[in-house]
Amino acid sequence: MTVAARRRLFLDMARRRAQPGTGSARVFLEDRTAVARWPDLTPTLAGIPWAVAGAVATRAYMPERTTQDLADAARMLGAAPEPRHQETRDIFRRWLPKALEDLENLIALGRLEMGS
C-alpha cells in the first residue's frame, strides 16, 4: 500500500470515528507549555516569502508535544479561523494539489475535535 493510500485510509477511519468535542480542552490548548520561546523572525525575514512547517508550526499554535501524529495537524487546523484555512488551501493548491482532499479531511477532523 502506498503512503498516500495509507494516509487516506487513516484519515477516512479517523473521520468516521471522530465525535464533536472529544479532543483536548480549549484551556489546555491556550495554556502554553513552552519551555523556551521561539524568536519572532518576522522583522528579520521581512520581504521574503516564508512559512513555518511541521513541529515548529505545531509549536507556534499549540502546547508542546512530542508526537509525530497527523492528529497535531488536525488539531492545529481545527483551532484555526476560516481565513487561515483558506490561506492553507491556497498553498496546497499551488504546491501539493493532490493532497487537497487530505487537507479538507484534517480540517474536518480538527473542527470535530474542537467541537465546532
N, CA, C and O of each residue as an XYZ file, in Angstrom:
464
protein
N       0.851     -1.173      0.000
C       0.000      0.000      0.000
C       0.900      1.240      0.000
O       1.864      1.308      0.763
N       0.594      2.200     -0.838
C       1.411      3.412     -0.942
C       1.210      4.297      0.285
O       0.253      4.121      1.039
N       2.109      5.235      0.474
C       1.990      6.193      1.581
C       0.696      6.981      1.452
O      -0.013      7.183      2.438
N       0.388      7.422      0.247
C      -0.847      8.187      0.032
C      -2.077      7.349      0.363
O      -3.031      7.857      0.952
N      -2.064      6.087     -0.006
C      -3.204      5.205      0.286
C      -3.339      4.967      1.780
O      -4.452      4.941      2.306
N      -2.212      4.793      2.474
C      -2.268      4.615      3.939
C      -2.779      5.872      4.623
O      -3.585      5.801      5.551
N      -2.302      7.034      4.156
C      -2.752      8.305      4.730
C      -4.248      8.474      4.527
O      -4.960      8.848      5.459
N      -4.733      8.204      3.326
C      -6.166      8.318      3.036
C      -6.973      7.368      3.905
O      -8.025      7.746      4.420
N      -6.493      6.127      4.078
C      -7.160      5.143      4.924
C      -7.252      5.646      6.364
O      -8.305      5.562      6.996
N      -6.132      6.172      6.877
C      -6.102      6.705      8.237
C      -7.082      7.862      8.402
O      -7.847      7.899      9.366
N      -7.058      8.806      7.463
C      -7.939      9.966      7.556
C      -9.409      9.566      7.456
O     -10.247     10.090      8.189
N      -9.720      8.650      6.562
C     -11.103      8.186      6.437
C     -11.566      7.508      7.719
O     -12.682      7.745      8.182
N     -10.711      6.665      8.292
C     -11.055      5.975      9.533
C     -11.243      6.971     10.679
O     -12.217      6.887     11.428
N     -10.319      7.899     10.807
C     -10.412      8.887     11.881
C     -11.660      9.740     11.747
O     -12.318     10.041     12.743
N     -11.986     10.128     10.537
C     -13.163     10.970     10.314
C     -14.453     10.220     10.656
O     -15.389     10.816     11.190
N     -14.511      8.936     10.357
C     -15.702      8.147     10.694
C     -15.875      8.007     12.199
O     -17.002      7.955     12.690
N     -14.773      7.945     12.936
C     -14.837      7.686     14.382
C     -14.863      8.945     15.243
O     -15.207      8.871     16.423
N     -14.515     10.075     14.692
C     -14.429     11.313     15.480
C     -15.805     11.764     15.947
O     -16.791     11.665     15.217
N     -15.850     12.257     17.170
C     -17.079     12.789     17.744
C     -16.845     14.246     18.117
O     -15.761     14.588     18.591
N     -17.840     15.119     17.913
C     -17.664     16.532     18.255
C     -17.295     16.718     19.720
O     -17.892     16.106     20.606
N     -16.301     17.573     19.963
C     -15.915     17.943     21.319
C     -15.133     16.909     22.090
O     -15.000     17.040     23.307
N     -14.600     15.870     21.432
C     -13.885     14.818     22.151
C     -12.382     15.050     22.215
O     -11.648     14.198     22.714
N     -11.924     16.168     21.726
C     -10.487     16.440     21.715
C     -10.022     17.128     22.982
O     -10.707     17.100     24.004
N      -8.870     17.739     22.911
C      -8.288     18.440     24.043
C      -9.154     19.623     24.440
O      -9.736     20.292     23.586
N      -9.234     19.876     25.730
C      -9.981     21.023     26.221
C      -9.304     22.304     25.748
O      -8.076     22.381     25.692
N     -10.102     23.300     25.411
C      -9.528     24.566     24.938
C      -8.578     25.177     25.957
O      -7.585     25.798     25.578
N      -8.868     25.011     27.250
C      -7.982     25.574     28.270
C      -6.587     24.961     28.144
O      -5.590     25.647     28.366
N      -6.508     23.677     27.790
C      -5.216     23.031     27.587
C      -4.489     23.644     26.403
O      -3.281     23.872     26.453
N      -5.235     23.908     25.338
C      -4.624     24.470     24.137
C      -4.160     25.902     24.349
O      -3.205     26.355     23.717
N      -4.848     26.618     25.249
C      -4.494     28.014     25.499
C      -3.398     28.153     26.546
O      -2.716     29.177     26.591
N      -3.219     27.147     27.383
C      -2.204     27.172     28.431
C      -0.896     26.664     27.852
O      -0.629     25.462     27.850
N      -0.082     27.590     27.362
C       1.148     27.231     26.663
C       2.151     26.594     27.611
O       2.324     27.049     28.742
N       2.805     25.545     27.150
C       3.769     24.821     27.969
C       5.199     24.997     27.472
O       6.094     24.268     27.900
N       5.421     25.937     26.589
C       6.749     26.109     26.004
C       7.778     26.431     27.073
O       7.565     27.311     27.908
N       8.877     25.725     27.042
C       9.967     25.975     27.968
C      10.764     27.196     27.508
O      11.120     28.051     28.319
N      11.036     27.273     26.233
C      11.757     28.406     25.662
C      10.958     28.939     24.482
O      10.403     28.161     23.706
N      10.895     30.226     24.345
C      10.147     30.836     23.253
C      10.973     30.832     21.965
O      12.192     31.002     21.983
N      10.269     30.631     20.849
C      10.906     30.755     19.542
C      11.017     32.243     19.227
O      10.115     33.010     19.564
N      12.087     32.656     18.600
C      12.194     34.079     18.251
C      11.195     34.442     17.148
O      10.878     33.623     16.286
N      10.712     35.675     17.193
C       9.834     36.170     16.129
C      10.727     36.607     14.970
O      11.431     37.613     15.064
N      10.694     35.851     13.890
C      11.558     36.121     12.743
C      10.925     37.059     11.726
O      11.534     37.357     10.698
N       9.717     37.524     11.997
C       9.013     38.376     11.042
C       9.841     39.591     10.620
O       9.971     39.837      9.421
N      10.405     40.359     11.555
C      11.205     41.516     11.115
C      12.448     41.110     10.319
O      12.813     41.774      9.349
N      13.082     40.038     10.724
C      14.299     39.581     10.052
C      14.017     39.112      8.633
O      14.819     39.335      7.726
N      12.866     38.458      8.445
C      12.539     37.888      7.145
C      11.594     38.766      6.325
O      11.025     38.311      5.332
N      11.429     40.002      6.733
C      10.537     40.915      6.014
C      10.926     40.986      4.540
O      12.100     41.140      4.202
N       9.936     40.872      3.679
C      10.178     40.938      2.245
C      10.524     39.605      1.603
O      10.665     39.520      0.383
N      10.660     38.570      2.412
C      10.985     37.236      1.900
C       9.781     36.337      2.174
O       9.324     36.258      3.315
N       9.258     35.656      1.150
C       8.171     34.706      1.421
C       8.693     33.557      2.283
O       9.678     32.912      1.926
N       8.034     33.298      3.421
C       8.480     32.225      4.298
C       7.289     31.676      5.071
O       6.241     32.315      5.164
N       7.465     30.512      5.609
C       6.425     29.865      6.411
C       7.094     28.912      7.382
O       8.224     28.474      7.164
N       6.394     28.599      8.441
C       6.855     27.557      9.355
C       6.071     26.291      9.040
O       4.929     26.348      8.582
N       6.698     25.152      9.289
C       6.048     23.879      8.976
C       6.415     22.850     10.032
O       7.327     23.050     10.834
N       5.687     21.754     10.011
C       5.994     20.635     10.884
C       5.899     20.985     12.346
O       4.975     21.680     12.769
N       6.854     20.503     13.124
C       6.830     20.684     14.568
C       6.902     22.153     14.972
O       6.307     22.549     15.974
N       7.620     22.958     14.207
C       7.718     24.388     14.535
C       6.350     25.049     14.394
O       5.960     25.844     15.249
N       5.622     24.734     13.336
C       4.277     25.292     13.152
C       3.347     24.799     14.247
O       2.564     25.573     14.797
N       3.430     23.528     14.563
C       2.585     22.977     15.627
C       2.869     23.696     16.931
O       1.943     24.062     17.655
N       4.128     23.899     17.233
C       4.506     24.553     18.488
C       4.052     26.015     18.506
O       3.759     26.559     19.571
N       3.993     26.641     17.355
C       3.571     28.035     17.302
C       2.096     28.198     17.646
O       1.685     29.269     18.092
N       1.295     27.158     17.448
C      -0.149     27.267     17.637
C      -0.707     26.415     18.760
O      -1.888     26.533     19.086
N       0.108     25.559     19.361
C      -0.377     24.645     20.385
C       0.691     24.434     21.452
O       1.854     24.785     21.254
N       0.284     23.851     22.599
C       1.299     23.467     23.587
C       2.249     22.440     22.992
O       1.893     21.710     22.067
N       3.458     22.392     23.531
C       4.451     21.457     23.016
C       3.978     20.019     23.182
O       3.332     19.667     24.169
N       4.311     19.207     22.201
C       4.009     17.779     22.230
C       5.207     17.063     21.622
O       6.020     17.664     20.920
N       5.300     15.786     21.901
C       6.426     15.031     21.362
C       5.956     13.939     20.400
O       6.631     12.922     20.239
N       4.829     14.141     19.777
C       4.310     13.146     18.846
C       4.665     13.523     17.418
O       5.087     14.648     17.151
N       4.492     12.574     16.497
C       4.667     12.826     15.074
C       3.367     12.476     14.344
O       3.373     12.186     13.147
N       2.247     12.506     15.086
C       0.986     12.053     14.502
C       0.333     13.128     13.688
O       0.593     14.311     13.908
N      -0.571     12.725     12.683
C      -1.402     13.668     11.928
C      -2.377     14.389     12.842
O      -2.928     15.424     12.468
N      -2.595     13.852     14.039
C      -3.533     14.479     14.972
C      -3.110     15.901     15.312
O      -3.961     16.768     15.509
N      -1.810     16.150     15.382
C      -1.343     17.509     15.668
C      -1.761     18.479     14.573
O      -2.210     19.589     14.858
N      -1.615     18.065     13.329
C      -2.005     18.923     12.208
C      -3.507     19.158     12.230
O      -3.956     20.283     12.010
N      -4.292     18.117     12.492
C      -5.747     18.268     12.552
C      -6.142     19.216     13.681
O      -7.000     20.079     13.497
N      -5.522     19.059     14.841
C      -5.840     19.909     15.991
C      -5.503     21.374     15.682
O      -6.281     22.274     15.997
N      -4.357     21.600     15.075
C      -3.952     22.960     14.743
C      -4.924     23.569     13.738
O      -5.316     24.728     13.882
N      -5.316     22.804     12.726
C      -6.263     23.310     11.726
C      -7.639     23.526     12.335
O      -8.334     24.474     11.968
N      -8.043     22.662     13.259
C      -9.346     22.810     13.899
C      -9.459     24.069     14.728
O     -10.542     24.641     14.848
N      -8.354     24.506     15.299
C      -8.357     25.717     16.119
C      -8.176     26.987     15.292
O      -8.373     28.092     15.797
N      -7.805     26.833     14.034
C      -7.534     27.993     13.175
C      -8.836     28.598     12.644
O      -9.808     27.876     12.424
N      -8.860     29.905     12.440
C     -10.047     30.549     11.856
C     -10.141     30.247     10.353
O      -9.150     29.874      9.726
N     -11.316     30.408      9.796
C     -11.553     30.093      8.391
C     -10.600     30.818      7.436
O     -10.150     30.207      6.468
N     -10.274     32.099      7.668
C      -9.318     32.742      6.744
C      -7.971     32.001      6.690
O      -7.338     31.953      5.635
N      -7.536     31.431      7.805
C      -6.288     30.670      7.824
C      -6.459     29.377      7.022
O      -5.534     28.940      6.338
N      -7.653     28.763      7.109
C      -7.909     27.567      6.290
C      -7.790     27.906      4.809
O      -7.209     27.145      4.035
N      -8.347     29.054      4.420
C      -8.300     29.439      3.007
C      -6.863     29.692      2.557
O      -6.484     29.314      1.448
N      -6.072     30.322      3.403
C      -4.658     30.537      3.072
C      -3.939     29.196      2.898
O      -3.122     29.031      1.993
N      -4.252     28.254      3.770
C      -3.637     26.930      3.697
C      -4.064     26.207      2.426
O      -3.246     25.567      1.764
N      -5.352     26.311      2.085
C      -5.833     25.704      0.832
C      -5.093     26.290     -0.375
O      -4.713     25.568     -1.296
N      -4.898     27.598     -0.351
C      -4.189     28.249     -1.463
C      -2.769     27.710     -1.605
O      -2.296     27.485     -2.718
N      -2.098     27.505     -0.488
C      -0.738     26.959     -0.512
C      -0.756     25.538     -1.056
O       0.090     25.169     -1.871
N      -1.724     24.740     -0.605
C      -1.827     23.357     -1.095
C      -2.133     23.332     -2.583
O      -1.560     22.529     -3.321
N      -3.041     24.213     -3.037
C      -3.368     24.250     -4.466
C      -2.114     24.504     -5.296
O      -1.948     23.936     -6.375
N      -1.244     25.351     -4.789
C      -0.037     25.699     -5.546
C       1.034     24.614     -5.468
O       1.631     24.260     -6.485
N       1.281     24.084     -4.268
C       2.440     23.230     -4.069
C       2.121     21.739     -3.904
O       2.984     20.898     -4.154
N       0.897     21.402     -3.488
C       0.575     19.997     -3.241
C      -0.894     19.722     -3.571
O      -1.649     19.287     -2.702
N      -1.302     19.971     -4.809
C      -2.724     19.878     -5.162
C      -3.324     18.485     -4.974
O      -4.525     18.369     -4.730
N      -2.537     17.451     -5.078
C      -3.073     16.102     -4.906
C      -3.451     15.810     -3.454
O      -4.150     14.832     -3.188
N      -3.007     16.632     -2.520
C      -3.301     16.413     -1.099
C      -4.424     17.320     -0.585
O      -4.672     17.364      0.620
N      -5.107     18.044     -1.481
C      -6.193     18.938     -1.043
C      -7.298     18.186     -0.302
O      -7.825     18.681      0.693
N      -7.647     17.002     -0.780
C      -8.688     16.223     -0.094
C      -8.238     15.839      1.312
O      -9.033     15.870      2.251
N      -6.967     15.479      1.458
C      -6.433     15.163      2.778
C      -6.485     16.389      3.685
O      -6.827     16.278      4.862
N      -6.151     17.543      3.147
C      -6.226     18.774      3.933
C      -7.653     19.006      4.422
O      -7.862     19.327      5.592
N      -8.625     18.848      3.545
C     -10.025     19.046      3.948
C     -10.426     18.059      5.039
O     -11.162     18.414      5.960
N      -9.942     16.813      4.938
C     -10.222     15.835      5.991
C      -9.601     16.255      7.317
O     -10.232     16.125      8.366
N      -8.376     16.755      7.281
C      -7.720     17.209      8.509
C      -8.460     18.402      9.119
O      -8.607     18.477     10.339
N      -8.922     19.325      8.291
C      -9.693     20.463      8.792
C     -10.972     19.952      9.449
O     -11.330     20.392     10.542
N     -11.660     19.026      8.785
C     -12.919     18.498      9.330
C     -12.665     17.759     10.646
O     -13.429     17.918     11.598
N     -11.606     16.957     10.709
C     -11.281     16.254     11.951
C     -10.967     17.236     13.064
O     -11.417     17.060     14.196
N     -10.202     18.262     12.752
C      -9.859     19.261     13.758
C     -11.082     20.003     14.265
O     -11.195     20.273     15.460
N     -11.984     20.329     13.379
C     -13.224     21.003     13.786
C     -14.048     20.096     14.691
O     -14.607     20.555     15.687
N     -14.125     18.818     14.351
C     -14.853     17.886     15.204
C     -14.213     17.831     16.599
O     -14.908     17.853     17.615
N     -12.895     17.761     16.626
C     -12.204     17.690     17.914
C     -12.460     18.938     18.760
O     -12.625     18.853     19.977
N     -12.489     20.082     18.105
C     -12.724     21.338     18.817
C     -14.207     21.553     19.146
O     -14.567     22.491     19.857
N     -15.054     20.671     18.619
C     -16.483     20.800     18.890
C     -17.146     21.882     18.062
O     -18.186     22.418     18.443
N     -16.540     22.204     16.925
C     -17.132     23.267     16.087
C     -17.497     22.743     14.730
O     -18.005     23.491     13.895
